[in-house]
Amino acid sequence: MAAPTAPRPEPSSLKLGIVCYPTIGGSGVVATEMAMYAAAQGHEVHLLSYDRPARLAARDNAVRYHNVQVSAYPLFRYPPYDLALATRMLEVQENHGIDVFHVHYAIPHAVSAFLARSMSNGQLRCVTTLHGTDITVVGADPAYGRPTRFAIAQSDAVTAVSEFLACETKKIFGVDTPIEVIPNFVDTARYAPGRAGRYYERDSDERIVVHVSNFRPVKRVADVVRAFAIFQRHVPARLILVGDGPDREHVMAIAADTGVQDRVQHLGPSEATERVLADADLFLLASETESFGLSMLEAMSCGVPCVSTAVGGVQEVLGGVAGSATPFGDLDAMAEAALDLLTDEALHRRVSAAARARAVECFAQDRVAERYFELYRRILAGG
Ligand code: GMT
């Protein structure tokens, strides 16, 4: 955060505090993967959240988890999570001598970090990573905008996961704080083509189309189903929906309305997405806005061509080679792009190889994580 603290000698191994939401959304996934990667590199990593993140629980790792408990007092209609988090950050700072906290998703984490830092007499350093709706949807809400803008400006460093999001942040908040773009990353060894062998029983000509998300309204999963309903008339295909969230029932109702319920299969969020994606022929995303699209990157890393709405930072991820971007809400265009990829074998092979190559060259975990380590060290060196 902004107040000056004495520069410290650069330690080779860092003590990191990572704060995130534990849910299946991309910001929690990126934060948890970063925590596990940093711990595997020999750094001491403390992860703070209100629940143990799913990805952390699933694998053995050296990350130390700190639960943020919010007590419910009858007076509290809305228990103050931001205060409880600030207190937990301060305790972890005092007990473990954290070098840098890295908070993922600005609301309310950046505000809690500001409070913790104020309570620590400026001893606490914090990087804030902006992910998407913390700026474009929630951050733009007048109820949250001013403290979020303030806390972003107070961070020692701010990063955004795409150029689009960095620009939106400046536009929406009018901040002149430098925002470094550090994209999301993927474990290209785990998300790899053909790694899992055949995952689905299927007829030889049946195509598997996958969508992965948190089923929030912004994801427009119903549009994924509607586009699928259009192109499955021309090619035998099955739509696999992975994840869960508020729109799931609505989405399954749309599948019934459009007469494709037998061709749409919903898998819960705990399904190993790397296995599902590795055996897919196409990834579909119909979001209204998407600062990055982490699950799309995971599909690319598995060599799966993607069709997405041309919104937010999606094209920065696709790079014009990993699939098609079609206008938001234009379901015919989306269906046509999908059909092209599913019926032209040479095109599919070419785009599949390009998607994998782009994931490896631009978004591999080790390279991107190194940029965060550099940033932490710059802050510690007082830069
Ligand atoms: O902003 C959200 O909807 C939640 C957030 C999350 O926690 O999943 O998603 C955002 O962050 C992801 C990770 O950086 C990005 O891949 C998503 O594109 C972004 N979502 C939106 O912009 C809608």
Residues whose N, C-alpha, C, O or C-beta is under 5 A from the ligand:
A	BS01	GMT	G25 G26 S27 G28 H131 G132 T133 D134 V161 V218 T289 E290 S291 F292 G293 L294
